[in-house]
């Protein structure tokens, strides 16, 4: 155990020496990359991400097989692109070089990883999201059925209520207190379009048409 601790300190000292000397790590060694990343995240008091990010990227966690819906193909194309970009970032040594050569490098890496994960979560949410229905009454006493869905805050990754749509007069829309599947499907598609427009504004220079 003592030899292990001494060896660990020697390795940390080795990393410190490389930093002080201004050297740049270009090795593809997975052990070195993980150890150096852990070193910087620990001493900067940043949360260390799980080692198996690839598994998180590959596992979308969809419940209702939305990939069978051809109208969502544009979203799956965007999801594949976002995943590919994230994997390229994780497989690159550039972010480790940045961590070593700059004092704020590890913090910057943390911000980048957050940004990539939030982007993927937003696309997954557009593909499969929950629609919330509630009744709202105007000043004249008329009750309208509202449909709402969530979005993800780009700054902190929290889920927020953002999109809403007036479905119609509650007494006309609901049948036996329930919304028909046809109306619900139509409302979900309109909310999906609103979500895509917001996503396009945040991530794409030229919004794509929703086909």
KEKE-3310 file (N, C-alpha, C; in steps of 0.2 Angstrom, whole numbers, plus 5000, padded with zeros to 4 digits):
npx = (5004:5010:5020:5011:5005:5016:5020:5009:5010:5022:5019:5009:5018:5026:5017:5015:5028:5028:5018:5024:5035:5030:5027:5018:5006:5006:5003:4994:4990:4978:4978:4986:4979:4967:4971:4978:4967:4959:4967:4968:4954:4951:4960:4955:4943:4932:4918:4920:4918:4909:4918:4914:4908:4905:4896:4885:4882:4879:4867:4851:4840:4826:4809:4797:4801:4804:4811:4805:4796:4795:4794:4802:4815:4824:4827:4834:4845:4851:4854:4863:4874:4877:4881:4892:4901:4903:4910:4921:4927:4930:4939:4949:4966:4968:4960:4966:4979:4976:4972:4983:4992:4986:4980:4966:4962:4956:4944:4938:4937:4927:4916:4914:4911:4899:4891:4891:4884:4872:4867:4864:4855:4844:4841:4837:4826:4817:4814:4807:4796:4786:4769:4760:4744:4733:4720:4716:4709:4701:4698:4685:4679:4679:4685:4701:4710:4726:4742:4758:4776:4792:4809:4827:4838:4852:4862:4863:4858:4846:4829:4816:4799:4794:4788:4772:4755:4739:4725:4712:4694:4690:4679:4675:4686:4690:4684:4673:4681:4694:4708:4708:4717:4721:4720:4730:4741:4743:4745:4757:4765:4766:4771:4784:4789:4790:4800:4810:4813:4818:4829:4836:4839:4848:4858:4861:4866:4858:4841:4834:4821:4806:4802)
npy = (4994:5006:5008:5010:5022:5030:5029:5034:5048:5051:5050:5061:5071:5070:5074:5087:5092:5092:5101:5113:5114:5117:5108:5099:5086:5073:5060:5045:5037:5030:5028:5038:5049:5048:5049:5061:5070:5067:5072:5086:5089:5086:5094:5107:5106:5102:5093:5076:5068:5053:5038:5031:5038:5036:5026:5032:5041:5032:5026:5030:5029:5029:5026:5022:5018:5028:5030:5023:5032:5040:5054:5060:5059:5069:5074:5063:5062:5074:5071:5061:5068:5077:5068:5062:5073:5075:5064:5065:5075:5070:5060:5067:5073:5087:5094:5089:5094:5107:5108:5106:5116:5127:5137:5137:5127:5114:5118:5124:5113:5106:5114:5113:5099:5099:5107:5099:5088:5094:5098:5086:5080:5089:5086:5073:5075:5082:5072:5063:5067:5073:5079:5091:5094:5107:5117:5134:5149:5163:5181:5183:5172:5160:5144:5137:5125:5121:5116:5111:5109:5104:5111:5112:5121:5130:5135:5129:5116:5112:5106:5114:5122:5128:5129:5132:5130:5135:5124:5124:5128:5121:5113:5109:5103:5092:5075:5067:5071:5068:5070:5068:5055:5059:5073:5076:5071:5080:5092:5089:5088:5101:5107:5101:5107:5120:5118:5114:5125:5133:5126:5127:5140:5141:5133:5131:5139:5142:5139:5123:5116:5109:5094)
npz = (5000:5004:4995:4984:4986:4987:4974:4967:4971:4965:4952:4951:4954:4943:4933:4937:4935:4921:4918:4924:4916:4904:4894:4881:4881:4870:4869:4865:4875:4885:4899:4903:4899:4906:4919:4920:4917:4928:4938:4936:4937:4950:4958:4954:4960:4952:4946:4941:4927:4922:4917:4907:4895:4882:4882:4888:4877:4867:4872:4870:4877:4874:4874:4867:4854:4844:4833:4823:4818:4803:4801:4810:4806:4803:4815:4821:4812:4816:4829:4827:4821:4832:4841:4835:4834:4848:4851:4844:4850:4863:4859:4855:4859:4861:4870:4882:4881:4882:4895:4902:4897:4900:4914:4917:4909:4912:4918:4907:4899:4906:4904:4890:4889:4896:4888:4876:4881:4885:4873:4866:4875:4872:4859:4860:4868:4860:4851:4859:4870:4884:4884:4892:4898:4903:4910:4907:4912:4905:4906:4904:4908:4901:4898:4892:4884:4887:4880:4885:4885:4889:4890:4889:4900:4894:4901:4914:4912:4917:4918:4910:4910:4894:4881:4874:4869:4864:4864:4862:4866:4881:4884:4871:4866:4874:4877:4886:4896:4892:4880:4863:4854:4841:4841:4851:4845:4834:4841:4848:4837:4833:4844:4843:4832:4836:4846:4838:4830:4841:4844:4832:4832:4842:4839:4826:4811:4800:4800:4798:4787:4793:4789)
capx = (5000:5014:5023:5006:5004:5022:5020:5004:5013:5027:5015:5007:5024:5028:5012:5016:5034:5026:5015:5028:5040:5026:5027:5012:5006:5003:5002:4987:4989:4971:4979:4988:4974:4962:4975:4979:4961:4957:4972:4965:4947:4952:4963:4951:4936:4927:4915:4924:4913:4910:4923:4911:4904:4903:4890:4879:4881:4875:4861:4847:4835:4819:4804:4792:4803:4802:4815:4800:4792:4799:4794:4807:4821:4828:4830:4839:4851:4854:4857:4869:4879:4879:4885:4899:4905:4905:4915:4928:4930:4932:4944:4955:4970:4968:4957:4970:4984:4974:4971:4990:4996:4982:4977:4959:4960:4951:4937:4935:4934:4921:4911:4913:4907:4892:4888:4889:4878:4865:4864:4862:4849:4839:4838:4833:4819:4813:4812:4802:4794:4779:4765:4756:4738:4730:4715:4717:4703:4702:4695:4678:4677:4680:4691:4704:4715:4733:4747:4764:4781:4798:4815:4833:4842:4858:4867:4863:4856:4840:4823:4811:4793:4795:4784:4765:4750:4732:4722:4705:4690:4691:4673:4675:4692:4690:4678:4673:4687:4700:4710:4708:4724:4722:4722:4736:4747:4743:4748:4764:4769:4766:4776:4790:4791:4793:4806:4816:4815:4822:4836:4840:4841:4853:4864:4862:4866:4852:4836:4832:4814:4804:4799)
capy = (5000:5012:5009:5012:5029:5034:5029:5039:5054:5052:5051:5067:5075:5070:5078:5094:5094:5093:5107:5118:5115:5120:5103:5097:5079:5071:5053:5043:5033:5031:5028:5045:5054:5048:5051:5068:5073:5066:5076:5093:5090:5085:5100:5113:5105:5101:5086:5072:5064:5046:5036:5028:5043:5033:5022:5037:5044:5027:5024:5036:5028:5030:5020:5020:5017:5034:5029:5020:5038:5043:5061:5062:5057:5075:5074:5057:5065:5079:5067:5057:5073:5079:5062:5062:5079:5074:5058:5067:5080:5066:5056:5071:5075:5094:5096:5088:5098:5114:5108:5106:5122:5133:5136:5136:5122:5109:5121:5125:5106:5104:5118:5110:5093:5101:5110:5094:5084:5097:5098:5079:5080:5093:5083:5067:5078:5084:5066:5060:5072:5073:5085:5092:5098:5110:5122:5141:5153:5170:5186:5182:5165:5155:5139:5135:5119:5123:5111:5113:5104:5106:5112:5111:5127:5129:5137:5124:5109:5110:5105:5120:5123:5133:5129:5131:5131:5135:5119:5126:5128:5115:5109:5107:5098:5086:5071:5063:5073:5066:5073:5062:5054:5063:5080:5075:5070:5086:5096:5087:5090:5108:5109:5099:5112:5126:5116:5113:5132:5136:5123:5130:5147:5141:5129:5131:5146:5142:5134:5118:5116:5103:5090)
capz = (5000:5005:4988:4979:4988:4984:4966:4965:4972:4960:4945:4951:4953:4936:4929:4939:4932:4914:4918:4925:4910:4898:4889:4879:4880:4863:4869:4865:4881:4888:4906:4905:4898:4912:4926:4920:4918:4935:4942:4935:4939:4957:4961:4953:4963:4947:4945:4936:4923:4922:4912:4901:4892:4876:4884:4888:4871:4863:4875:4870:4882:4871:4877:4862:4847:4840:4827:4818:4815:4798:4802:4815:4803:4803:4822:4821:4808:4820:4835:4825:4820:4838:4844:4831:4836:4855:4851:4841:4855:4868:4857:4854:4864:4861:4876:4887:4880:4884:4902:4904:4896:4903:4921:4917:4904:4915:4919:4900:4897:4910:4901:4884:4890:4898:4882:4872:4884:4885:4866:4864:4878:4869:4853:4863:4871:4854:4848:4863:4875:4887:4883:4898:4897:4909:4908:4909:4911:4903:4911:4903:4911:4896:4899:4887:4886:4885:4880:4887:4885:4893:4887:4894:4900:4891:4906:4920:4911:4921:4913:4912:4905:4890:4875:4876:4864:4865:4860:4860:4871:4885:4883:4864:4864:4878:4876:4892:4900:4889:4874:4858:4852:4835:4843:4855:4840:4831:4846:4849:4831:4833:4849:4841:4827:4840:4849:4833:4829:4846:4844:4826:4834:4847:4837:4818:4808:4795:4802:4793:4787:4796:4783)
cpx = (5004:5017:5018:5005:5010:5022:5015:5007:5018:5024:5013:5013:5026:5024:5014:5023:5032:5023:5020:5033:5036:5026:5019:5012:5002:5002:4995:4985:4982:4973:4981:4983:4969:4965:4976:4972:4958:4961:4969:4959:4947:4954:4959:4944:4931:4924:4918:4918:4914:4914:4920:4906:4901:4896:4884:4877:4877:4868:4856:4841:4827:4815:4799:4794:4802:4806:4810:4796:4797:4799:4799:4814:4826:4831:4835:4845:4855:4857:4863:4875:4882:4883:4892:4904:4907:4911:4922:4931:4933:4938:4950:4959:4971:4966:4962:4976:4982:4973:4978:4993:4992:4979:4970:4957:4955:4944:4934:4933:4928:4915:4909:4909:4900:4888:4886:4884:4872:4862:4861:4855:4843:4836:4834:4826:4815:4810:4807:4801:4787:4775:4760:4750:4735:4725:4717:4711:4704:4698:4687:4675:4677:4686:4694:4709:4721:4738:4754:4770:4788:4804:4821:4837:4849:4864:4868:4861:4849:4834:4818:4805:4794:4790:4776:4761:4743:4728:4715:4701:4690:4685:4672:4680:4692:4683:4679:4679:4694:4702:4711:4716:4726:4724:4729:4742:4748:4747:4755:4768:4771:4771:4783:4793:4794:4799:4812:4818:4819:4829:4840:4843:4847:4859:4865:4861:4860:4847:4834:4824:4812:4799:4794)
cpy = (5006:5013:5011:5019:5033:5034:5034:5046:5056:5053:5058:5072:5076:5074:5086:5097:5096:5100:5113:5120:5117:5115:5101:5089:5078:5064:5051:5038:5034:5032:5035:5050:5054:5051:5058:5072:5073:5071:5083:5094:5090:5092:5107:5112:5105:5094:5082:5067:5057:5044:5034:5033:5040:5029:5026:5040:5039:5025:5030:5035:5029:5024:5018:5019:5022:5034:5026:5026:5041:5051:5064:5060:5063:5075:5069:5059:5070:5076:5064:5062:5075:5074:5062:5067:5078:5069:5061:5072:5075:5062:5060:5073:5083:5096:5095:5092:5105:5114:5108:5113:5128:5132:5134:5131:5117:5112:5122:5118:5104:5108:5115:5103:5094:5103:5104:5089:5087:5097:5091:5078:5083:5089:5077:5069:5079:5077:5062:5064:5071:5079:5085:5096:5101:5115:5129:5145:5160:5175:5186:5176:5159:5151:5137:5129:5121:5116:5114:5107:5108:5107:5112:5118:5126:5131:5131:5117:5107:5110:5111:5120:5129:5134:5128:5133:5130:5129:5121:5127:5121:5110:5106:5102:5092:5082:5066:5064:5071:5070:5067:5061:5058:5070:5080:5075:5076:5091:5095:5089:5097:5110:5107:5104:5118:5124:5116:5120:5135:5133:5126:5136:5147:5137:5129:5138:5147:5137:5129:5118:5109:5099:5084)
cpz = (5000:4998:4983:4980:4985:4977:4964:4965:4967:4953:4945:4951:4946:4931:4931:4935:4924:4913:4918:4919:4904:4893:4887:4878:4874:4863:4868:4870:4884:4896:4907:4904:4904:4918:4926:4920:4925:4940:4942:4938:4947:4960:4959:4956:4958:4947:4940:4933:4923:4916:4906:4898:4885:4877:4884:4882:4867:4865:4875:4875:4880:4873:4872:4855:4843:4833:4821:4815:4810:4798:4806:4812:4804:4810:4823:4818:4812:4826:4833:4824:4827:4842:4841:4833:4843:4855:4849:4846:4861:4866:4855:4860:4865:4868:4882:4887:4883:4892:4905:4903:4898:4910:4921:4912:4906:4916:4912:4897:4900:4906:4894:4884:4892:4892:4877:4874:4884:4878:4864:4868:4875:4863:4855:4865:4865:4851:4852:4870:4878:4886:4889:4896:4903:4906:4911:4907:4910:4907:4910:4905:4907:4898:4893:4889:4883:4885:4881:4886:4888:4888:4892:4894:4898:4896:4911:4918:4914:4916:4915:4907:4901:4884:4877:4870:4866:4861:4857:4867:4875:4884:4876:4863:4868:4877:4882:4897:4898:4882:4869:4856:4845:4837:4847:4850:4836:4835:4847:4843:4831:4838:4847:4836:4831:4844:4844:4831:4834:4846:4838:4828:4838:4844:4829:4815:4803:4797:4797:4793:4790:4791:4786)
residu = (UNK:UNK:UNK:UNK:UNK:UNK:UNK:UNK:UNK:UNK:UNK:UNK:UNK:UNK:UNK:UNK:UNK:UNK:UNK:UNK:UNK:UNK:UNK:UNK:UNK:UNK:UNK:UNK:UNK:UNK:UNK:UNK:UNK:UNK:UNK:UNK:UNK:UNK:UNK:UNK:UNK:UNK:UNK:UNK:UNK:UNK:UNK:UNK:UNK:UNK:UNK:UNK:UNK:UNK:UNK:UNK:UNK:UNK:UNK:UNK:UNK:UNK:UNK:UNK:UNK:UNK:UNK:UNK:UNK:UNK:UNK:UNK:UNK:UNK:UNK:UNK:UNK:UNK:UNK:UNK:UNK:UNK:UNK:UNK:UNK:UNK:UNK:UNK:UNK:UNK:UNK:UNK:UNK:UNK:UNK:UNK:UNK:UNK:UNK:UNK:UNK:UNK:UNK:UNK:UNK:UNK:UNK:UNK:UNK:UNK:UNK:UNK:UNK:UNK:UNK:UNK:UNK:UNK:UNK:UNK:UNK:UNK:UNK:UNK:UNK:UNK:UNK:UNK:UNK:UNK:UNK:UNK:UNK:UNK:UNK:UNK:UNK:UNK:UNK:UNK:UNK:UNK:UNK:UNK:UNK:UNK:UNK:UNK:UNK:UNK:UNK:UNK:UNK:UNK:UNK:UNK:UNK:UNK:UNK:UNK:UNK:UNK:UNK:UNK:UNK:UNK:UNK:UNK:UNK:UNK:UNK:UNK:UNK:UNK:UNK:UNK:UNK:UNK:UNK:UNK:UNK:UNK:UNK:UNK:UNK:UNK:UNK:UNK:UNK:UNK:UNK:UNK:UNK:UNK:UNK:UNK:UNK:UNK:UNK:UNK:UNK:UNK:UNK:UNK:UNK:UNK:UNK:UNK:UNK:UNK:UNK)
# end
